[in-house]
Amino acid sequence: MRELNDNGFTCFTRNYIELVNLHNNVLFHAVSVVDVQLDKIQ
């Protein structure tokens, strides 16, 4: 039972890290798009 809990936690942690990385990539892309838009306005 202990091993099952460890594996479940490891799997959850890995998924969480991937989700955070994905969110950061989307955020970075959004910021880049905004920067380009601001450059066009100026």
mmCIF entry with sequence, helices, sheets and N, C-alpha, C, O atoms, coordinates in Angstrom:
data_MODEL
# 
_entry.id   MODEL 
# 
_entity.id                         1 
_entity.type                       polymer 
_entity.pdbx_number_of_molecules   1 
# 
_entity_poly.entity_id                      1 
_entity_poly.type                           'polypeptide(L)' 
_entity_poly.nstd_linkage                   no 
_entity_poly.nstd_monomer                   no 
_entity_poly.pdbx_seq_one_letter_code       MRELNDNGFTCFTRNYIELVNLHNNVLFHAVSVVDVQLDKIQ 
_entity_poly.pdbx_seq_one_letter_code_can   MRELNDNGFTCFTRNYIELVNLHNNVLFHAVSVVDVQLDKIQ 
_entity_poly.pdbx_strand_id                 A 
# 
loop_
_entity_poly_seq.entity_id 
_entity_poly_seq.num 
_entity_poly_seq.mon_id 
_entity_poly_seq.hetero 
1 1  MET n 
1 2  ARG n 
1 3  GLU n 
1 4  LEU n 
1 5  ASN n 
1 6  ASP n 
1 7  ASN n 
1 8  GLY n 
1 9  PHE n 
1 10 THR n 
1 11 CYS n 
1 12 PHE n 
1 13 THR n 
1 14 ARG n 
1 15 ASN n 
1 16 TYR n 
1 17 ILE n 
1 18 GLU n 
1 19 LEU n 
1 20 VAL n 
1 21 ASN n 
1 22 LEU n 
1 23 HIS n 
1 24 ASN n 
1 25 ASN n 
1 26 VAL n 
1 27 LEU n 
1 28 PHE n 
1 29 HIS n 
1 30 ALA n 
1 31 VAL n 
1 32 SER n 
1 33 VAL n 
1 34 VAL n 
1 35 ASP n 
1 36 VAL n 
1 37 GLN n 
1 38 LEU n 
1 39 ASP n 
1 40 LYS n 
1 41 ILE n 
1 42 GLN n 
# 
_struct_asym.id          A 
_struct_asym.entity_id   1 
# 
_struct_conf.conf_type_id            HELX_P 
_struct_conf.id                      HELX_P1 
_struct_conf.pdbx_PDB_helix_id       AA1 
_struct_conf.beg_label_comp_id       ARG 
_struct_conf.beg_label_asym_id       A 
_struct_conf.beg_label_seq_id        2 
_struct_conf.pdbx_beg_PDB_ins_code   ? 
_struct_conf.end_label_comp_id       ILE 
_struct_conf.end_label_asym_id       A 
_struct_conf.end_label_seq_id        41 
_struct_conf.pdbx_end_PDB_ins_code   ? 
_struct_conf.beg_auth_comp_id        ARG 
_struct_conf.beg_auth_asym_id        A 
_struct_conf.beg_auth_seq_id         2 
_struct_conf.end_auth_comp_id        ILE 
_struct_conf.end_auth_asym_id        A 
_struct_conf.end_auth_seq_id         41 
_struct_conf.pdbx_PDB_helix_class    1 
_struct_conf.details                 ? 
_struct_conf.pdbx_PDB_helix_length   40 
# 
_struct_conf_type.id          HELX_P 
_struct_conf_type.criteria    ? 
_struct_conf_type.reference   ? 
# 
loop_
_atom_site.group_PDB 
_atom_site.id 
_atom_site.type_symbol 
_atom_site.label_atom_id 
_atom_site.label_alt_id 
_atom_site.label_comp_id 
_atom_site.label_asym_id 
_atom_site.label_entity_id 
_atom_site.label_seq_id 
_atom_site.pdbx_PDB_ins_code 
_atom_site.Cartn_x 
_atom_site.Cartn_y 
_atom_site.Cartn_z 
_atom_site.occupancy 
_atom_site.B_iso_or_equiv 
_atom_site.pdbx_formal_charge 
_atom_site.auth_seq_id 
_atom_site.auth_comp_id 
_atom_site.auth_asym_id 
_atom_site.auth_atom_id 
_atom_site.pdbx_PDB_model_num 
ATOM 1   N N  . MET A 1 1  ? 0.841 -1.201 0.000   1.00 0.00 ? 1  MET A N  1 
ATOM 2   C CA . MET A 1 1  ? 0.000 0.000  0.000   1.00 0.00 ? 1  MET A CA 1 
ATOM 3   C C  . MET A 1 1  ? 0.874 1.248  0.000   1.00 0.00 ? 1  MET A C  1 
ATOM 4   O O  . MET A 1 1  ? 0.550 2.243  -0.649  1.00 0.00 ? 1  MET A O  1 
ATOM 5   N N  . ARG A 1 2  ? 1.966 1.188  0.722   1.00 0.00 ? 2  ARG A N  1 
ATOM 6   C CA . ARG A 1 2  ? 2.873 2.337  0.799   1.00 0.00 ? 2  ARG A CA 1 
ATOM 7   C C  . ARG A 1 2  ? 3.448 2.650  -0.583  1.00 0.00 ? 2  ARG A C  1 
ATOM 8   O O  . ARG A 1 2  ? 3.523 3.811  -0.984  1.00 0.00 ? 2  ARG A O  1 
ATOM 9   N N  . GLU A 1 3  ? 3.854 1.597  -1.309  1.00 0.00 ? 3  GLU A N  1 
ATOM 10  C CA . GLU A 1 3  ? 4.436 1.818  -2.636  1.00 0.00 ? 3  GLU A CA 1 
ATOM 11  C C  . GLU A 1 3  ? 3.405 2.426  -3.581  1.00 0.00 ? 3  GLU A C  1 
ATOM 12  O O  . GLU A 1 3  ? 3.731 3.294  -4.391  1.00 0.00 ? 3  GLU A O  1 
ATOM 13  N N  . LEU A 1 4  ? 2.166 1.967  -3.473  1.00 0.00 ? 4  LEU A N  1 
ATOM 14  C CA . LEU A 1 4  ? 1.104 2.474  -4.333  1.00 0.00 ? 4  LEU A CA 1 
ATOM 15  C C  . LEU A 1 4  ? 0.925 3.972  -4.099  1.00 0.00 ? 4  LEU A C  1 
ATOM 16  O O  . LEU A 1 4  ? 0.756 4.740  -5.046  1.00 0.00 ? 4  LEU A O  1 
ATOM 17  N N  . ASN A 1 5  ? 0.962 4.377  -2.835  1.00 0.00 ? 5  ASN A N  1 
ATOM 18  C CA . ASN A 1 5  ? 0.817 5.793  -2.513  1.00 0.00 ? 5  ASN A CA 1 
ATOM 19  C C  . ASN A 1 5  ? 1.977 6.594  -3.090  1.00 0.00 ? 5  ASN A C  1 
ATOM 20  O O  . ASN A 1 5  ? 1.767 7.675  -3.641  1.00 0.00 ? 5  ASN A O  1 
ATOM 21  N N  . ASP A 1 6  ? 3.196 6.077  -2.973  1.00 0.00 ? 6  ASP A N  1 
ATOM 22  C CA . ASP A 1 6  ? 4.368 6.782  -3.502  1.00 0.00 ? 6  ASP A CA 1 
ATOM 23  C C  . ASP A 1 6  ? 4.251 6.936  -5.018  1.00 0.00 ? 6  ASP A C  1 
ATOM 24  O O  . ASP A 1 6  ? 4.513 8.008  -5.563  1.00 0.00 ? 6  ASP A O  1 
ATOM 25  N N  . ASN A 1 7  ? 3.852 5.848  -5.698  1.00 0.00 ? 7  ASN A N  1 
ATOM 26  C CA . ASN A 1 7  ? 3.731 5.913  -7.151  1.00 0.00 ? 7  ASN A CA 1 
ATOM 27  C C  . ASN A 1 7  ? 2.651 6.899  -7.562  1.00 0.00 ? 7  ASN A C  1 
ATOM 28  O O  . ASN A 1 7  ? 2.828 7.656  -8.516  1.00 0.00 ? 7  ASN A O  1 
ATOM 29  N N  . GLY A 1 8  ? 1.535 6.892  -6.846  1.00 0.00 ? 8  GLY A N  1 
ATOM 30  C CA . GLY A 1 8  ? 0.450 7.814  -7.156  1.00 0.00 ? 8  GLY A CA 1 
ATOM 31  C C  . GLY A 1 8  ? 0.896 9.249  -6.965  1.00 0.00 ? 8  GLY A C  1 
ATOM 32  O O  . GLY A 1 8  ? 0.571 10.123 -7.769  1.00 0.00 ? 8  GLY A O  1 
ATOM 33  N N  . PHE A 1 9  ? 1.643 9.488  -5.897  1.00 0.00 ? 9  PHE A N  1 
ATOM 34  C CA . PHE A 1 9  ? 2.115 10.845 -5.612  1.00 0.00 ? 9  PHE A CA 1 
ATOM 35  C C  . PHE A 1 9  ? 3.116 11.292 -6.666  1.00 0.00 ? 9  PHE A C  1 
ATOM 36  O O  . PHE A 1 9  ? 3.084 12.436 -7.118  1.00 0.00 ? 9  PHE A O  1 
ATOM 37  N N  . THR A 1 10 ? 4.011 10.380 -7.057  1.00 0.00 ? 10 THR A N  1 
ATOM 38  C CA . THR A 1 10 ? 5.016 10.704 -8.075  1.00 0.00 ? 10 THR A CA 1 
ATOM 39  C C  . THR A 1 10 ? 4.329 11.031 -9.397  1.00 0.00 ? 10 THR A C  1 
ATOM 40  O O  . THR A 1 10 ? 4.705 11.980 -10.086 1.00 0.00 ? 10 THR A O  1 
ATOM 41  N N  . CYS A 1 11 ? 3.322 10.237 -9.742  1.00 0.00 ? 11 CYS A N  1 
ATOM 42  C CA . CYS A 1 11 ? 2.588 10.454 -10.985 1.00 0.00 ? 11 CYS A CA 1 
ATOM 43  C C  . CYS A 1 11 ? 1.879 11.801 -10.933 1.00 0.00 ? 11 CYS A C  1 
ATOM 44  O O  . CYS A 1 11 ? 1.903 12.559 -11.903 1.00 0.00 ? 11 CYS A O  1 
ATOM 45  N N  . PHE A 1 12 ? 1.254 12.096 -9.808  1.00 0.00 ? 12 PHE A N  1 
ATOM 46  C CA . PHE A 1 12 ? 0.543 13.366 -9.643  1.00 0.00 ? 12 PHE A CA 1 
ATOM 47  C C  . PHE A 1 12 ? 1.514 14.530 -9.756  1.00 0.00 ? 12 PHE A C  1 
ATOM 48  O O  . PHE A 1 12 ? 1.223 15.530 -10.412 1.00 0.00 ? 12 PHE A O  1 
ATOM 49  N N  . THR A 1 13 ? 2.674 14.396 -9.111  1.00 0.00 ? 13 THR A N  1 
ATOM 50  C CA . THR A 1 13 ? 3.674 15.465 -9.126  1.00 0.00 ? 13 THR A CA 1 
ATOM 51  C C  . THR A 1 13 ? 4.168 15.712 -10.543 1.00 0.00 ? 13 THR A C  1 
ATOM 52  O O  . THR A 1 13 ? 4.328 16.857 -10.965 1.00 0.00 ? 13 THR A O  1 
ATOM 53  N N  . ARG A 1 14 ? 4.409 14.624 -11.275 1.00 0.00 ? 14 ARG A N  1 
ATOM 54  C CA . ARG A 1 14 ? 4.898 14.756 -12.653 1.00 0.00 ? 14 ARG A CA 1 
ATOM 55  C C  . ARG A 1 14 ? 3.854 15.462 -13.516 1.00 0.00 ? 14 ARG A C  1 
ATOM 56  O O  . ARG A 1 14 ? 4.190 16.348 -14.302 1.00 0.00 ? 14 ARG A O  1 
ATOM 57  N N  . ASN A 1 15 ? 2.592 15.071 -13.368 1.00 0.00 ? 15 ASN A N  1 
ATOM 58  C CA . ASN A 1 15 ? 1.523 15.704 -14.139 1.00 0.00 ? 15 ASN A CA 1 
ATOM 59  C C  . ASN A 1 15 ? 1.398 17.169 -13.769 1.00 0.00 ? 15 ASN A C  1 
ATOM 60  O O  . ASN A 1 15 ? 1.180 18.018 -14.633 1.00 0.00 ? 15 ASN A O  1 
ATOM 61  N N  . TYR A 1 16 ? 1.536 17.466 -12.483 1.00 0.00 ? 16 TYR A N  1 
ATOM 62  C CA . TYR A 1 16 ? 1.411 18.849 -12.011 1.00 0.00 ? 16 TYR A CA 1 
ATOM 63  C C  . TYR A 1 16 ? 2.526 19.708 -12.597 1.00 0.00 ? 16 TYR A C  1 
ATOM 64  O O  . TYR A 1 16 ? 2.290 20.836 -13.029 1.00 0.00 ? 16 TYR A O  1 
ATOM 65  N N  . ILE A 1 17 ? 3.749 19.160 -12.609 1.00 0.00 ? 17 ILE A N  1 
ATOM 66  C CA . ILE A 1 17 ? 4.890 19.901 -13.159 1.00 0.00 ? 17 ILE A CA 1 
ATOM 67  C C  . ILE A 1 17 ? 4.678 20.162 -14.652 1.00 0.00 ? 17 ILE A C  1 
ATOM 68  O O  . ILE A 1 17 ? 4.956 21.257 -15.142 1.00 0.00 ? 17 ILE A O  1 
ATOM 69  N N  . GLU A 1 18 ? 4.182 19.144 -15.375 1.00 0.00 ? 18 GLU A N  1 
ATOM 70  C CA . GLU A 1 18 ? 3.929 19.328 -16.807 1.00 0.00 ? 18 GLU A CA 1 
ATOM 71  C C  . GLU A 1 18 ? 2.864 20.392 -17.025 1.00 0.00 ? 18 GLU A C  1 
ATOM 72  O O  . GLU A 1 18 ? 2.963 21.197 -17.951 1.00 0.00 ? 18 GLU A O  1 
ATOM 73  N N  . LEU A 1 19 ? 1.844 20.395 -16.169 1.00 0.00 ? 19 LEU A N  1 
ATOM 74  C CA . LEU A 1 19 ? 0.769 21.380 -16.280 1.00 0.00 ? 19 LEU A CA 1 
ATOM 75  C C  . LEU A 1 19 ? 1.312 22.785 -16.053 1.00 0.00 ? 19 LEU A C  1 
ATOM 76  O O  . LEU A 1 19 ? 0.958 23.718 -16.773 1.00 0.00 ? 19 LEU A O  1 
ATOM 77  N N  . VAL A 1 20 ? 2.171 22.933 -15.051 1.00 0.00 ? 20 VAL A N  1 
ATOM 78  C CA . VAL A 1 20 ? 2.772 24.236 -14.751 1.00 0.00 ? 20 VAL A CA 1 
ATOM 79  C C  . VAL A 1 20 ? 3.639 24.693 -15.921 1.00 0.00 ? 20 VAL A C  1 
ATOM 80  O O  . VAL A 1 20 ? 3.601 25.860 -16.311 1.00 0.00 ? 20 VAL A O  1 
ATOM 81  N N  . ASN A 1 21 ? 4.426 23.759 -16.483 1.00 0.00 ? 21 ASN A N  1 
ATOM 82  C CA . ASN A 1 21 ? 5.279 24.111 -17.624 1.00 0.00 ? 21 ASN A CA 1 
ATOM 83  C C  . ASN A 1 21 ? 4.430 24.558 -18.806 1.00 0.00 ? 21 ASN A C  1 
ATOM 84  O O  . ASN A 1 21 ? 4.762 25.526 -19.489 1.00 0.00 ? 21 ASN A O  1 
ATOM 85  N N  . LEU A 1 22 ? 3.331 23.844 -19.041 1.00 0.00 ? 22 LEU A N  1 
ATOM 86  C CA . LEU A 1 22 ? 2.432 24.194 -20.138 1.00 0.00 ? 22 LEU A CA 1 
ATOM 87  C C  . LEU A 1 22 ? 1.860 25.586 -19.908 1.00 0.00 ? 22 LEU A C  1 
ATOM 88  O O  . LEU A 1 22 ? 1.801 26.401 -20.829 1.00 0.00 ? 22 LEU A O  1 
ATOM 89  N N  . HIS A 1 23 ? 1.439 25.853 -18.680 1.00 0.00 ? 23 HIS A N  1 
ATOM 90  C CA . HIS A 1 23 ? 0.873 27.165 -18.331 1.00 0.00 ? 23 HIS A CA 1 
ATOM 91  C C  . HIS A 1 23 ? 1.913 28.257 -18.554 1.00 0.00 ? 23 HIS A C  1 
ATOM 92  O O  . HIS A 1 23 ? 1.590 29.321 -19.083 1.00 0.00 ? 23 HIS A O  1 
ATOM 93  N N  . ASN A 1 24 ? 3.156 28.005 -18.158 1.00 0.00 ? 24 ASN A N  1 
ATOM 94  C CA . ASN A 1 24 ? 4.221 28.993 -18.332 1.00 0.00 ? 24 ASN A CA 1 
ATOM 95  C C  . ASN A 1 24 ? 4.474 29.257 -19.810 1.00 0.00 ? 24 ASN A C  1 
ATOM 96  O O  . ASN A 1 24 ? 4.703 30.399 -20.210 1.00 0.00 ? 24 ASN A O  1 
ATOM 97  N N  . ASN A 1 25 ? 4.433 28.196 -20.629 1.00 0.00 ? 25 ASN A N  1 
ATOM 98  C CA . ASN A 1 25 ? 4.653 28.365 -22.065 1.00 0.00 ? 25 ASN A CA 1 
ATOM 99  C C  . ASN A 1 25 ? 3.549 29.215 -22.677 1.00 0.00 ? 25 ASN A C  1 
ATOM 100 O O  . ASN A 1 25 ? 3.817 30.088 -23.503 1.00 0.00 ? 25 ASN A O  1 
ATOM 101 N N  . VAL A 1 26 ? 2.307 28.962 -22.275 1.00 0.00 ? 26 VAL A N  1 
ATOM 102 C CA . VAL A 1 26 ? 1.175 29.728 -22.797 1.00 0.00 ? 26 VAL A CA 1 
ATOM 103 C C  . VAL A 1 26 ? 1.302 31.179 -22.365 1.00 0.00 ? 26 VAL A C  1 
ATOM 104 O O  . VAL A 1 26 ? 1.076 32.094 -23.157 1.00 0.00 ? 26 VAL A O  1 
ATOM 105 N N  . LEU A 1 27 ? 1.665 31.386 -21.103 1.00 0.00 ? 27 LEU A N  1 
ATOM 106 C CA . LEU A 1 27 ? 1.821 32.738 -20.566 1.00 0.00 ? 27 LEU A CA 1 
ATOM 107 C C  . LEU A 1 27 ? 2.926 33.474 -21.319 1.00 0.00 ? 27 LEU A C  1 
ATOM 108 O O  . LEU A 1 27 ? 2.765 34.638 -21.687 1.00 0.00 ? 27 LEU A O  1 
ATOM 109 N N  . PHE A 1 28 ? 4.048 32.789 -21.546 1.00 0.00 ? 28 PHE A N  1 
ATOM 110 C CA . PHE A 1 28 ? 5.178 33.388 -22.261 1.00 0.00 ? 28 PHE A CA 1 
ATOM 111 C C  . PHE A 1 28 ? 4.763 33.774 -23.676 1.00 0.00 ? 28 PHE A C  1 
ATOM 112 O O  . PHE A 1 28 ? 5.112 34.849 -24.163 1.00 0.00 ? 28 PHE A O  1 
ATOM 113 N N  . HIS A 1 29 ? 4.017 32.891 -24.328 1.00 0.00 ? 29 HIS A N  1 
ATOM 114 C CA . HIS A 1 29 ? 3.548 33.157 -25.687 1.00 0.00 ? 29 HIS A CA 1 
ATOM 115 C C  . HIS A 1 29 ? 2.620 34.371 -25.694 1.00 0.00 ? 29 HIS A C  1 
ATOM 116 O O  . HIS A 1 29 ? 2.720 35.221 -26.579 1.00 0.00 ? 29 HIS A O  1 
ATOM 117 N N  . ALA A 1 30 ? 1.727 34.458 -24.722 1.00 0.00 ? 30 ALA A N  1 
ATOM 118 C CA . ALA A 1 30 ? 0.789 35.583 -24.636 1.00 0.00 ? 30 ALA A CA 1 
ATOM 119 C C  . ALA A 1 30 ? 1.551 36.887 -24.448 1.00 0.00 ? 30 ALA A C  1 
ATOM 120 O O  . ALA A 1 30 ? 1.225 37.894 -25.077 1.00 0.00 ? 30 ALA A O  1 
ATOM 121 N N  . VAL A 1 31 ? 2.560 36.876 -23.589 1.00 0.00 ? 31 VAL A N  1 
ATOM 122 C CA . VAL A 1 31 ? 3.365 38.080 -23.350 1.00 0.00 ? 31 VAL A CA 1 
ATOM 123 C C  . VAL A 1 31 ? 4.090 38.484 -24.628 1.00 0.00 ? 31 VAL A C  1 
ATOM 124 O O  . VAL A 1 31 ? 4.176 39.670 -24.944 1.00 0.00 ? 31 VAL A O  1 
ATOM 125 N N  . SER A 1 32 ? 4.609 37.510 -25.361 1.00 0.00 ? 32 SER A N  1 
ATOM 126 C CA . SER A 1 32 ? 5.313 37.802 -26.615 1.00 0.00 ? 32 SER A CA 1 
ATOM 127 C C  . SER A 1 32 ? 4.367 38.456 -27.613 1.00 0.00 ? 32 SER A C  1 
ATOM 128 O O  . SER A 1 32 ? 4.734 39.420 -28.284 1.00 0.00 ? 32 SER A O  1 
ATOM 129 N N  . VAL A 1 33 ? 3.150 37.930 -27.709 1.00 0.00 ? 33 VAL A N  1 
ATOM 130 C CA . VAL A 1 33 ? 2.156 38.487 -28.633 1.00 0.00 ? 33 VAL A CA 1 
ATOM 131 C C  . VAL A 1 33 ? 1.833 39.921 -28.240 1.00 0.00 ? 33 VAL A C  1 
ATOM 132 O O  . VAL A 1 33 ? 1.736 40.793 -29.103 1.00 0.00 ? 33 VAL A O  1 
ATOM 133 N N  . VAL A 1 34 ? 1.665 40.171 -26.946 1.00 0.00 ? 34 VAL A N  1 
ATOM 134 C CA . VAL A 1 34 ? 1.362 41.526 -26.473 1.00 0.00 ? 34 VAL A CA 1 
ATOM 135 C C  . VAL A 1 34 ? 2.513 42.464 -26.812 1.00 0.00 ? 34 VAL A C  1 
ATOM 136 O O  . VAL A 1 34 ? 2.283 43.597 -27.236 1.00 0.00 ? 34 VAL A O  1 
ATOM 137 N N  . ASP A 1 35 ? 3.747 42.008 -26.632 1.00 0.00 ? 35 ASP A N  1 
ATOM 138 C CA . ASP A 1 35 ? 4.908 42.843 -26.960 1.00 0.00 ? 35 ASP A CA 1 
ATOM 139 C C  . ASP A 1 35 ? 4.892 43.224 -28.437 1.00 0.00 ? 35 ASP A C  1 
ATOM 140 O O  . ASP A 1 35 ? 5.151 44.376 -28.786 1.00 0.00 ? 35 ASP A O  1 
ATOM 141 N N  . VAL A 1 36 ? 4.595 42.275 -29.292 1.00 0.00 ? 36 VAL A N  1 
ATOM 142 C CA . VAL A 1 36 ? 4.547 42.541 -30.731 1.00 0.00 ? 36 VAL A CA 1 
ATOM 143 C C  . VAL A 1 36 ? 3.456 43.562 -31.037 1.00 0.00 ? 36 VAL A C  1 
ATOM 144 O O  . VAL A 1 36 ? 3.667 44.480 -31.830 1.00 0.00 ? 36 VAL A O  1 
ATOM 145 N N  . GLN A 1 37 ? 2.299 43.404 -30.414 1.00 0.00 ? 37 GLN A N  1 
ATOM 146 C CA . GLN A 1 37 ? 1.185 44.337 -30.633 1.00 0.00 ? 37 GLN A CA 1 
ATOM 147 C C  . GLN A 1 37 ? 1.582 45.745 -30.202 1.00 0.00 ? 37 GLN A C  1 
ATOM 148 O O  . GLN A 1 37 ? 1.281 46.716 -30.894 1.00 0.00 ? 37 GLN A O  1 
ATOM 149 N N  . LEU A 1 38 ? 2.256 45.856 -29.060 1.00 0.00 ? 38 LEU A N  1 
ATOM 150 C CA . LEU A 1 38 ? 2.680 47.167 -28.570 1.00 0.00 ? 38 LEU A CA 1 
ATOM 151 C C  . LEU A 1 38 ? 3.679 47.800 -29.533 1.00 0.00 ? 38 LEU A C  1 
ATOM 152 O O  . LEU A 1 38 ? 3.639 49.008 -29.769 1.00 0.00 ? 38 LEU A O  1 
ATOM 153 N N  . ASP A 1 39 ? 4.577 46.984 -30.092 1.00 0.00 ? 39 ASP A N  1 
ATOM 154 C CA . ASP A 1 39 ? 5.553 47.508 -31.051 1.00 0.00 ? 39 ASP A CA 1 
ATOM 155 C C  . ASP A 1 39 ? 4.830 48.066 -32.280 1.00 0.00 ? 39 ASP A C  1 
ATOM 156 O O  . ASP A 1 39 ? 5.218 49.112 -32.802 1.00 0.00 ? 39 ASP A O  1 
ATOM 157 N N  . LYS A 1 40 ? 3.793 47.383 -32.739 1.00 0.00 ? 40 LYS A N  1 
ATOM 158 C CA . LYS A 1 40 ? 3.040 47.836 -33.914 1.00 0.00 ? 40 LYS A CA 1 
ATOM 159 C C  . LYS A 1 40 ? 2.350 49.164 -33.623 1.00 0.00 ? 40 LYS A C  1 
ATOM 160 O O  . LYS A 1 40 ? 2.309 50.049 -34.477 1.00 0.00 ? 40 LYS A O  1 
ATOM 161 N N  . ILE A 1 41 ? 1.808 49.301 -32.414 1.00 0.00 ? 41 ILE A N  1 
ATOM 162 C CA . ILE A 1 41 ? 1.092 50.528 -32.039 1.00 0.00 ? 41 ILE A CA 1 
ATOM 163 C C  . ILE A 1 41 ? 2.056 51.714 -32.032 1.00 0.00 ? 41 ILE A C  1 
ATOM 164 O O  . ILE A 1 41 ? 1.719 52.793 -32.519 1.00 0.00 ? 41 ILE A O  1 
ATOM 165 N N  . GLN A 1 42 ? 3.228 51.517 -31.492 1.00 0.00 ? 42 GLN A N  1 
ATOM 166 C CA . GLN A 1 42 ? 4.210 52.591 -31.422 1.00 0.00 ? 42 GLN A CA 1 
ATOM 167 C C  . GLN A 1 42 ? 4.776 52.856 -32.816 1.00 0.00 ? 42 GLN A C  1 
ATOM 168 O O  . GLN A 1 42 ? 5.627 53.730 -32.982 1.00 0.00 ? 42 GLN A O  1 
# 
